[in-house]
Amino acid sequence: MKKIIAAAAFLLCGIYFSSCAAVAGWQKAGVSQEETENTLAQCEYEAAKDHVERGDFVTNCMKRQGFRYK
């Protein structure tokens, strides 16, 4: 019986954490996933073009366009 309970708890934890991971990312109300990916790609392109470090530049670029990372 303990094995069944442990397996069920493990399965539920896996489902819970995988559902949280699917939601994380850049989001903006009324904007599709495809549009979000295009905007992110544009920000990454600009970072590469300007030869700057990607992290902060891309984050600031996305925030300037109204996106939030959730």
PDB file of N, CA, C and O in Angstrom:
ATOM      1  N   MET A   1       0.815  -1.189   0.000  1.00  0.00           N
ATOM      2  CA  MET A   1       0.000   0.000   0.000  1.00  0.00           C
ATOM      3  C   MET A   1       0.868   1.266   0.000  1.00  0.00           C
ATOM      4  O   MET A   1       0.549   2.241  -0.681  1.00  0.00           O
ATOM      5  N   LYS A   2       1.968   1.244   0.769  1.00  0.00           N
ATOM      6  CA  LYS A   2       2.842   2.403   0.829  1.00  0.00           C
ATOM      7  C   LYS A   2       3.480   2.682  -0.530  1.00  0.00           C
ATOM      8  O   LYS A   2       3.716   3.835  -0.891  1.00  0.00           O
ATOM      9  N   LYS A   3       3.756   1.612  -1.279  1.00  0.00           N
ATOM     10  CA  LYS A   3       4.355   1.785  -2.607  1.00  0.00           C
ATOM     11  C   LYS A   3       3.375   2.485  -3.552  1.00  0.00           C
ATOM     12  O   LYS A   3       3.778   3.324  -4.357  1.00  0.00           O
ATOM     13  N   ILE A   4       2.123   2.147  -3.456  1.00  0.00           N
ATOM     14  CA  ILE A   4       1.108   2.756  -4.316  1.00  0.00           C
ATOM     15  C   ILE A   4       0.956   4.242  -3.982  1.00  0.00           C
ATOM     16  O   ILE A   4       0.879   5.080  -4.880  1.00  0.00           O
ATOM     17  N   ILE A   5       0.915   4.556  -2.702  1.00  0.00           N
ATOM     18  CA  ILE A   5       0.793   5.947  -2.278  1.00  0.00           C
ATOM     19  C   ILE A   5       2.016   6.747  -2.717  1.00  0.00           C
ATOM     20  O   ILE A   5       1.883   7.870  -3.205  1.00  0.00           O
ATOM     21  N   ALA A   6       3.196   6.178  -2.548  1.00  0.00           N
ATOM     22  CA  ALA A   6       4.427   6.863  -2.954  1.00  0.00           C
ATOM     23  C   ALA A   6       4.449   7.082  -4.464  1.00  0.00           C
ATOM     24  O   ALA A   6       4.848   8.151  -4.928  1.00  0.00           O
ATOM     25  N   ALA A   7       4.028   6.088  -5.229  1.00  0.00           N
ATOM     26  CA  ALA A   7       3.996   6.217  -6.686  1.00  0.00           C
ATOM     27  C   ALA A   7       2.986   7.282  -7.116  1.00  0.00           C
ATOM     28  O   ALA A   7       3.254   8.065  -8.028  1.00  0.00           O
ATOM     29  N   ALA A   8       1.844   7.308  -6.467  1.00  0.00           N
ATOM     30  CA  ALA A   8       0.821   8.304  -6.798  1.00  0.00           C
ATOM     31  C   ALA A   8       1.314   9.713  -6.462  1.00  0.00           C
ATOM     32  O   ALA A   8       1.090  10.648  -7.230  1.00  0.00           O
ATOM     33  N   ALA A   9       1.982   9.864  -5.322  1.00  0.00           N
ATOM     34  CA  ALA A   9       2.515  11.174  -4.935  1.00  0.00           C
ATOM     35  C   ALA A   9       3.582  11.623  -5.922  1.00  0.00           C
ATOM     36  O   ALA A   9       3.620  12.791  -6.307  1.00  0.00           O
ATOM     37  N   PHE A  10       4.441  10.711  -6.330  1.00  0.00           N
ATOM     38  CA  PHE A  10       5.485  11.020  -7.299  1.00  0.00           C
ATOM     39  C   PHE A  10       4.874  11.447  -8.634  1.00  0.00           C
ATOM     40  O   PHE A  10       5.333  12.407  -9.252  1.00  0.00           O
ATOM     41  N   LEU A  11       3.851  10.739  -9.071  1.00  0.00           N
ATOM     42  CA  LEU A  11       3.175  11.055 -10.321  1.00  0.00           C
ATOM     43  C   LEU A  11       2.499  12.428 -10.248  1.00  0.00           C
ATOM     44  O   LEU A  11       2.602  13.215 -11.190  1.00  0.00           O
ATOM     45  N   LEU A  12       1.827  12.716  -9.168  1.00  0.00           N
ATOM     46  CA  LEU A  12       1.164  14.005  -9.013  1.00  0.00           C
ATOM     47  C   LEU A  12       2.169  15.157  -8.978  1.00  0.00           C
ATOM     48  O   LEU A  12       1.915  16.218  -9.547  1.00  0.00           O
ATOM     49  N   CYS A  13       3.300  14.955  -8.317  1.00  0.00           N
ATOM     50  CA  CYS A  13       4.343  15.987  -8.296  1.00  0.00           C
ATOM     51  C   CYS A  13       4.882  16.230  -9.706  1.00  0.00           C
ATOM     52  O   CYS A  13       5.114  17.374 -10.095  1.00  0.00           O
ATOM     53  N   GLY A  14       5.075  15.179 -10.452  1.00  0.00           N
ATOM     54  CA  GLY A  14       5.561  15.308 -11.825  1.00  0.00           C
ATOM     55  C   GLY A  14       4.588  16.084 -12.699  1.00  0.00           C
ATOM     56  O   GLY A  14       4.993  16.944 -13.481  1.00  0.00           O
ATOM     57  N   ILE A  15       3.320  15.780 -12.563  1.00  0.00           N
ATOM     58  CA  ILE A  15       2.299  16.494 -13.339  1.00  0.00           C
ATOM     59  C   ILE A  15       2.253  17.958 -12.934  1.00  0.00           C
ATOM     60  O   ILE A  15       2.156  18.839 -13.789  1.00  0.00           O
ATOM     61  N   TYR A  16       2.323  18.222 -11.632  1.00  0.00           N
ATOM     62  CA  TYR A  16       2.271  19.601 -11.144  1.00  0.00           C
ATOM     63  C   TYR A  16       3.432  20.419 -11.686  1.00  0.00           C
ATOM     64  O   TYR A  16       3.223  21.517 -12.204  1.00  0.00           O
ATOM     65  N   PHE A  17       4.651  19.906 -11.577  1.00  0.00           N
ATOM     66  CA  PHE A  17       5.819  20.669 -12.006  1.00  0.00           C
ATOM     67  C   PHE A  17       5.900  20.794 -13.525  1.00  0.00           C
ATOM     68  O   PHE A  17       6.400  21.804 -14.021  1.00  0.00           O
ATOM     69  N   SER A  18       5.437  19.825 -14.262  1.00  0.00           N
ATOM     70  CA  SER A  18       5.468  19.942 -15.719  1.00  0.00           C
ATOM     71  C   SER A  18       4.431  20.951 -16.206  1.00  0.00           C
ATOM     72  O   SER A  18       4.650  21.619 -17.217  1.00  0.00           O
ATOM     73  N   SER A  19       3.320  21.069 -15.510  1.00  0.00           N
ATOM     74  CA  SER A  19       2.319  22.061 -15.924  1.00  0.00           C
ATOM     75  C   SER A  19       2.813  23.471 -15.651  1.00  0.00           C
ATOM     76  O   SER A  19       2.489  24.388 -16.406  1.00  0.00           O
ATOM     77  N   CYS A  20       3.579  23.668 -14.607  1.00  0.00           N
ATOM     78  CA  CYS A  20       4.144  24.989 -14.321  1.00  0.00           C
ATOM     79  C   CYS A  20       5.174  25.371 -15.374  1.00  0.00           C
ATOM     80  O   CYS A  20       5.257  26.533 -15.771  1.00  0.00           O
ATOM     81  N   ALA A  21       5.940  24.420 -15.816  1.00  0.00           N
ATOM     82  CA  ALA A  21       6.977  24.695 -16.808  1.00  0.00           C
ATOM     83  C   ALA A  21       6.373  25.090 -18.151  1.00  0.00           C
ATOM     84  O   ALA A  21       6.969  25.876 -18.887  1.00  0.00           O
ATOM     85  N   ALA A  22       5.217  24.563 -18.474  1.00  0.00           N
ATOM     86  CA  ALA A  22       4.598  24.869 -19.756  1.00  0.00           C
ATOM     87  C   ALA A  22       4.095  26.311 -19.822  1.00  0.00           C
ATOM     88  O   ALA A  22       3.953  26.861 -20.914  1.00  0.00           O
ATOM     89  N   VAL A  23       3.828  26.924 -18.682  1.00  0.00           N
ATOM     90  CA  VAL A  23       3.281  28.263 -18.646  1.00  0.00           C
ATOM     91  C   VAL A  23       4.387  29.322 -18.669  1.00  0.00           C
ATOM     92  O   VAL A  23       4.158  30.451 -19.102  1.00  0.00           O
ATOM     93  N   ALA A  24       5.577  28.958 -18.205  1.00  0.00           N
ATOM     94  CA  ALA A  24       6.663  29.928 -18.094  1.00  0.00           C
ATOM     95  C   ALA A  24       7.109  30.424 -19.463  1.00  0.00           C
ATOM     96  O   ALA A  24       7.148  29.669 -20.434  1.00  0.00           O
ATOM     97  N   GLY A  25       7.439  31.694 -19.518  1.00  0.00           N
ATOM     98  CA  GLY A  25       7.935  32.279 -20.750  1.00  0.00           C
ATOM     99  C   GLY A  25       7.417  33.692 -20.926  1.00  0.00           C
ATOM    100  O   GLY A  25       6.720  34.220 -20.060  1.00  0.00           O
ATOM    101  N   TRP A  26       7.757  34.298 -22.042  1.00  0.00           N
ATOM    102  CA  TRP A  26       7.317  35.657 -22.339  1.00  0.00           C
ATOM    103  C   TRP A  26       5.849  35.635 -22.709  1.00  0.00           C
ATOM    104  O   TRP A  26       5.406  34.804 -23.503  1.00  0.00           O
ATOM    105  N   GLN A  27       5.093  36.563 -22.121  1.00  0.00           N
ATOM    106  CA  GLN A  27       3.662  36.628 -22.390  1.00  0.00           C
ATOM    107  C   GLN A  27       3.207  38.077 -22.495  1.00  0.00           C
ATOM    108  O   GLN A  27       3.763  38.973 -21.859  1.00  0.00           O
ATOM    109  N   LYS A  28       2.182  38.282 -23.316  1.00  0.00           N
ATOM    110  CA  LYS A  28       1.550  39.589 -23.454  1.00  0.00           C
ATOM    111  C   LYS A  28       0.101  39.325 -23.842  1.00  0.00           C
ATOM    112  O   LYS A  28      -0.180  38.517 -24.727  1.00  0.00           O
ATOM    113  N   ALA A  29      -0.799  40.006 -23.180  1.00  0.00           N
ATOM    114  CA  ALA A  29      -2.221  39.789 -23.428  1.00  0.00           C
ATOM    115  C   ALA A  29      -2.554  40.062 -24.889  1.00  0.00           C
ATOM    116  O   ALA A  29      -2.144  41.079 -25.448  1.00  0.00           O
ATOM    117  N   GLY A  30      -3.293  39.154 -25.499  1.00  0.00           N
ATOM    118  CA  GLY A  30      -3.745  39.323 -26.865  1.00  0.00           C
ATOM    119  C   GLY A  30      -2.716  39.000 -27.932  1.00  0.00           C
ATOM    120  O   GLY A  30      -2.953  39.244 -29.115  1.00  0.00           O
ATOM    121  N   VAL A  31      -1.574  38.453 -27.529  1.00  0.00           N
ATOM    122  CA  VAL A  31      -0.511  38.148 -28.487  1.00  0.00           C
ATOM    123  C   VAL A  31      -0.334  36.628 -28.563  1.00  0.00           C
ATOM    124  O   VAL A  31      -0.218  35.953 -27.540  1.00  0.00           O
ATOM    125  N   SER A  32      -0.314  36.104 -29.791  1.00  0.00           N
ATOM    126  CA  SER A  32      -0.176  34.657 -29.974  1.00  0.00           C
ATOM    127  C   SER A  32       1.244  34.193 -29.674  1.00  0.00           C
ATOM    128  O   SER A  32       2.173  34.998 -29.603  1.00  0.00           O
ATOM    129  N   GLN A  33       1.394  32.904 -29.502  1.00  0.00           N
ATOM    130  CA  GLN A  33       2.714  32.316 -29.245  1.00  0.00           C
ATOM    131  C   GLN A  33       3.649  32.579 -30.428  1.00  0.00           C
ATOM    132  O   GLN A  33       4.836  32.841 -30.236  1.00  0.00           O
ATOM    133  N   GLU A  34       3.119  32.510 -31.637  1.00  0.00           N
ATOM    134  CA  GLU A  34       3.934  32.755 -32.834  1.00  0.00           C
ATOM    135  C   GLU A  34       4.451  34.194 -32.867  1.00  0.00           C
ATOM    136  O   GLU A  34       5.622  34.429 -33.169  1.00  0.00           O
ATOM    137  N   GLU A  35       3.585  35.149 -32.558  1.00  0.00           N
ATOM    138  CA  GLU A  35       4.003  36.554 -32.524  1.00  0.00           C
ATOM    139  C   GLU A  35       5.054  36.788 -31.431  1.00  0.00           C
ATOM    140  O   GLU A  35       5.998  37.555 -31.619  1.00  0.00           O
ATOM    141  N   THR A  36       4.876  36.118 -30.290  1.00  0.00           N
ATOM    142  CA  THR A  36       5.841  36.233 -29.195  1.00  0.00           C
ATOM    143  C   THR A  36       7.197  35.701 -29.632  1.00  0.00           C
ATOM    144  O   THR A  36       8.223  36.327 -29.368  1.00  0.00           O
ATOM    145  N   GLU A  37       7.212  34.553 -30.296  1.00  0.00           N
ATOM    146  CA  GLU A  37       8.470  33.971 -30.777  1.00  0.00           C
ATOM    147  C   GLU A  37       9.134  34.871 -31.812  1.00  0.00           C
ATOM    148  O   GLU A  37      10.359  34.995 -31.827  1.00  0.00           O
ATOM    149  N   ASN A  38       8.343  35.500 -32.677  1.00  0.00           N
ATOM    150  CA  ASN A  38       8.898  36.426 -33.671  1.00  0.00           C
ATOM    151  C   ASN A  38       9.526  37.643 -32.999  1.00  0.00           C
ATOM    152  O   ASN A  38      10.602  38.087 -33.399  1.00  0.00           O
ATOM    153  N   THR A  39       8.862  38.180 -31.986  1.00  0.00           N
ATOM    154  CA  THR A  39       9.394  39.333 -31.264  1.00  0.00           C
ATOM    155  C   THR A  39      10.683  38.958 -30.543  1.00  0.00           C
ATOM    156  O   THR A  39      11.653  39.715 -30.575  1.00  0.00           O
ATOM    157  N   LEU A  40      10.702  37.806 -29.897  1.00  0.00           N
ATOM    158  CA  LEU A  40      11.897  37.342 -29.206  1.00  0.00           C
ATOM    159  C   LEU A  40      13.049  37.144 -30.188  1.00  0.00           C
ATOM    160  O   LEU A  40      14.187  37.513 -29.898  1.00  0.00           O
ATOM    161  N   ALA A  41      12.758  36.567 -31.337  1.00  0.00           N
ATOM    162  CA  ALA A  41      13.793  36.368 -32.360  1.00  0.00           C
ATOM    163  C   ALA A  41      14.347  37.705 -32.838  1.00  0.00           C
ATOM    164  O   ALA A  41      15.550  37.831 -33.067  1.00  0.00           O
ATOM    165  N   GLN A  42      13.478  38.704 -32.990  1.00  0.00           N
ATOM    166  CA  GLN A  42      13.917  40.030 -33.411  1.00  0.00           C
ATOM    167  C   GLN A  42      14.843  40.646 -32.370  1.00  0.00           C
ATOM    168  O   GLN A  42      15.869  41.230 -32.718  1.00  0.00           O
ATOM    169  N   CYS A  43      14.487  40.521 -31.103  1.00  0.00           N
ATOM    170  CA  CYS A  43      15.331  41.053 -30.024  1.00  0.00           C
ATOM    171  C   CYS A  43      16.686  40.343 -29.994  1.00  0.00           C
ATOM    172  O   CYS A  43      17.718  40.985 -29.801  1.00  0.00           O
ATOM    173  N   GLU A  44      16.684  39.035 -30.183  1.00  0.00           N
ATOM    174  CA  GLU A  44      17.940  38.282 -30.207  1.00  0.00           C
ATOM    175  C   GLU A  44      18.790  38.679 -31.411  1.00  0.00           C
ATOM    176  O   GLU A  44      20.013  38.768 -31.303  1.00  0.00           O
ATOM    177  N   TYR A  45      18.164  38.913 -32.537  1.00  0.00           N
ATOM    178  CA  TYR A  45      18.878  39.349 -33.739  1.00  0.00           C
ATOM    179  C   TYR A  45      19.548  40.702 -33.498  1.00  0.00           C
ATOM    180  O   TYR A  45      20.710  40.899 -33.854  1.00  0.00           O
ATOM    181  N   GLU A  46      18.806  41.632 -32.889  1.00  0.00           N
ATOM    182  CA  GLU A  46      19.373  42.949 -32.615  1.00  0.00           C
ATOM    183  C   GLU A  46      20.566  42.860 -31.668  1.00  0.00           C
ATOM    184  O   GLU A  46      21.547  43.586 -31.831  1.00  0.00           O
ATOM    185  N   ALA A  47      20.482  41.977 -30.685  1.00  0.00           N
ATOM    186  CA  ALA A  47      21.601  41.794 -29.748  1.00  0.00           C
ATOM    187  C   ALA A  47      22.830  41.284 -30.495  1.00  0.00           C
ATOM    188  O   ALA A  47      23.940  41.765 -30.270  1.00  0.00           O
ATOM    189  N   ALA A  48      22.629  40.311 -31.382  1.00  0.00           N
ATOM    190  CA  ALA A  48      23.754  39.757 -32.143  1.00  0.00           C
ATOM    191  C   ALA A  48      24.326  40.792 -33.113  1.00  0.00           C
ATOM    192  O   ALA A  48      25.542  40.885 -33.285  1.00  0.00           O
ATOM    193  N   LYS A  49      23.450  41.560 -33.739  1.00  0.00           N
ATOM    194  CA  LYS A  49      23.869  42.575 -34.704  1.00  0.00           C
ATOM    195  C   LYS A  49      24.715  43.657 -34.036  1.00  0.00           C
ATOM    196  O   LYS A  49      25.703  44.127 -34.600  1.00  0.00           O
ATOM    197  N   ASP A  50      24.311  44.044 -32.827  1.00  0.00           N
ATOM    198  CA  ASP A  50      25.012  45.100 -32.101  1.00  0.00           C
ATOM    199  C   ASP A  50      26.185  44.575 -31.277  1.00  0.00           C
ATOM    200  O   ASP A  50      26.871  45.349 -30.609  1.00  0.00           O
ATOM    201  N   HIS A  51      26.419  43.253 -31.321  1.00  0.00           N
ATOM    202  CA  HIS A  51      27.522  42.611 -30.594  1.00  0.00           C
ATOM    203  C   HIS A  51      27.486  42.923 -29.100  1.00  0.00           C
ATOM    204  O   HIS A  51      28.504  43.273 -28.504  1.00  0.00           O
ATOM    205  N   VAL A  52      26.308  42.794 -28.507  1.00  0.00           N
ATOM    206  CA  VAL A  52      26.155  43.006 -27.069  1.00  0.00           C
ATOM    207  C   VAL A  52      25.783  41.681 -26.416  1.00  0.00           C
ATOM    208  O   VAL A  52      25.353  40.742 -27.086  1.00  0.00           O
ATOM    209  N   GLU A  53      25.955  41.619 -25.090  1.00  0.00           N
ATOM    210  CA  GLU A  53      25.567  40.404 -24.377  1.00  0.00           C
ATOM    211  C   GLU A  53      24.063  40.229 -24.471  1.00  0.00           C
ATOM    212  O   GLU A  53      23.299  41.178 -24.295  1.00  0.00           O
ATOM    213  N   ARG A  54      23.662  39.033 -24.744  1.00  0.00           N
ATOM    214  CA  ARG A  54      22.281  38.721 -25.064  1.00  0.00           C
ATOM    215  C   ARG A  54      21.316  38.919 -23.898  1.00  0.00           C
ATOM    216  O   ARG A  54      20.245  39.492 -24.094  1.00  0.00           O
ATOM    217  N   GLY A  55      21.657  38.467 -22.698  1.00  0.00           N
ATOM    218  CA  GLY A  55      20.734  38.389 -21.567  1.00  0.00           C
ATOM    219  C   GLY A  55      19.959  39.651 -21.273  1.00  0.00           C
ATOM    220  O   GLY A  55      18.751  39.703 -21.504  1.00  0.00           O
ATOM    221  N   ASP A  56      20.633  40.673 -20.765  1.00  0.00           N
ATOM    222  CA  ASP A  56      19.943  41.902 -20.377  1.00  0.00           C
ATOM    223  C   ASP A  56      19.362  42.635 -21.579  1.00  0.00           C
ATOM    224  O   ASP A  56      18.287  43.226 -21.484  1.00  0.00           O
ATOM    225  N   PHE A  57      20.054  42.601 -22.692  1.00  0.00           N
ATOM    226  CA  PHE A  57      19.574  43.305 -23.883  1.00  0.00           C
ATOM    227  C   PHE A  57      18.234  42.732 -24.331  1.00  0.00           C
ATOM    228  O   PHE A  57      17.297  43.484 -24.599  1.00  0.00           O
ATOM    229  N   VAL A  58      18.139  41.415 -24.414  1.00  0.00           N
ATOM    230  CA  VAL A  58      16.901  40.770 -24.870  1.00  0.00           C
ATOM    231  C   VAL A  58      15.778  41.002 -23.858  1.00  0.00           C
ATOM    232  O   VAL A  58      14.642  41.279 -24.242  1.00  0.00           O
ATOM    233  N   THR A  59      16.094  40.891 -22.573  1.00  0.00           N
ATOM    234  CA  THR A  59      15.090  41.130 -21.540  1.00  0.00           C
ATOM    235  C   THR A  59      14.524  42.541 -21.651  1.00  0.00           C
ATOM    236  O   THR A  59      13.308  42.731 -21.631  1.00  0.00           O
ATOM    237  N   ASN A  60      15.397  43.518 -21.765  1.00  0.00           N
ATOM    238  CA  ASN A  60      14.944  44.904 -21.877  1.00  0.00           C
ATOM    239  C   ASN A  60      14.185  45.152 -23.176  1.00  0.00           C
ATOM    240  O   ASN A  60      13.213  45.906 -23.187  1.00  0.00           O
ATOM    241  N   CYS A  61      14.607  44.540 -24.245  1.00  0.00           N
ATOM    242  CA  CYS A  61      13.922  44.666 -25.532  1.00  0.00           C
ATOM    243  C   CYS A  61      12.487  44.132 -25.435  1.00  0.00           C
ATOM    244  O   CYS A  61      11.551  44.774 -25.910  1.00  0.00           O
ATOM    245  N   MET A  62      12.321  42.970 -24.826  1.00  0.00           N
ATOM    246  CA  MET A  62      10.984  42.385 -24.689  1.00  0.00           C
ATOM    247  C   MET A  62      10.109  43.235 -23.765  1.00  0.00           C
ATOM    248  O   MET A  62       8.929  43.439 -24.048  1.00  0.00           O
ATOM    249  N   LYS A  63      10.670  43.725 -22.678  1.00  0.00           N
ATOM    250  CA  LYS A  63       9.905  44.560 -21.745  1.00  0.00           C
ATOM    251  C   LYS A  63       9.479  45.867 -22.400  1.00  0.00           C
ATOM    252  O   LYS A  63       8.370  46.343 -22.158  1.00  0.00           O
ATOM    253  N   ARG A  64      10.346  46.458 -23.231  1.00  0.00           N
ATOM    254  CA  ARG A  64       9.992  47.686 -23.939  1.00  0.00           C
ATOM    255  C   ARG A  64       8.785  47.492 -24.843  1.00  0.00           C
ATOM    256  O   ARG A  64       8.033  48.431 -25.103  1.00  0.00           O
ATOM    257  N   GLN A  65       8.607  46.268 -25.317  1.00  0.00           N
ATOM    258  CA  GLN A  65       7.499  45.983 -26.235  1.00  0.00           C
ATOM    259  C   GLN A  65       6.266  45.455 -25.488  1.00  0.00           C
ATOM    260  O   GLN A  65       5.314  44.985 -26.111  1.00  0.00           O
ATOM    261  N   GLY A  66       6.290  45.535 -24.154  1.00  0.00           N
ATOM    262  CA  GLY A  66       5.112  45.189 -23.376  1.00  0.00           C
ATOM    263  C   GLY A  66       5.003  43.762 -22.912  1.00  0.00           C
ATOM    264  O   GLY A  66       3.963  43.376 -22.377  1.00  0.00           O
ATOM    265  N   PHE A  67       6.041  42.953 -23.094  1.00  0.00           N
ATOM    266  CA  PHE A  67       6.008  41.555 -22.676  1.00  0.00           C
ATOM    267  C   PHE A  67       6.469  41.437 -21.227  1.00  0.00           C
ATOM    268  O   PHE A  67       7.250  42.257 -20.743  1.00  0.00           O
ATOM    269  N   ARG A  68       5.985  40.425 -20.554  1.00  0.00           N
ATOM    270  CA  ARG A  68       6.398  40.105 -19.199  1.00  0.00           C
ATOM    271  C   ARG A  68       6.783  38.637 -19.146  1.00  0.00           C
ATOM    272  O   ARG A  68       6.155  37.791 -19.782  1.00  0.00           O
ATOM    273  N   TYR A  69       7.830  38.349 -18.375  1.00  0.00           N
ATOM    274  CA  TYR A  69       8.270  36.958 -18.236  1.00  0.00           C
ATOM    275  C   TYR A  69       7.565  36.361 -17.029  1.00  0.00           C
ATOM    276  O   TYR A  69       7.704  36.852 -15.909  1.00  0.00           O
ATOM    277  N   LYS A  70       6.814  35.306 -17.266  1.00  0.00           N
ATOM    278  CA  LYS A  70       6.067  34.637 -16.182  1.00  0.00           C
ATOM    279  C   LYS A  70       6.481  33.213 -16.069  1.00  0.00           C
ATOM    280  O   LYS A  70       5.967  32.486 -15.218  1.00  0.00           O
TER     281      LYS A  70
END
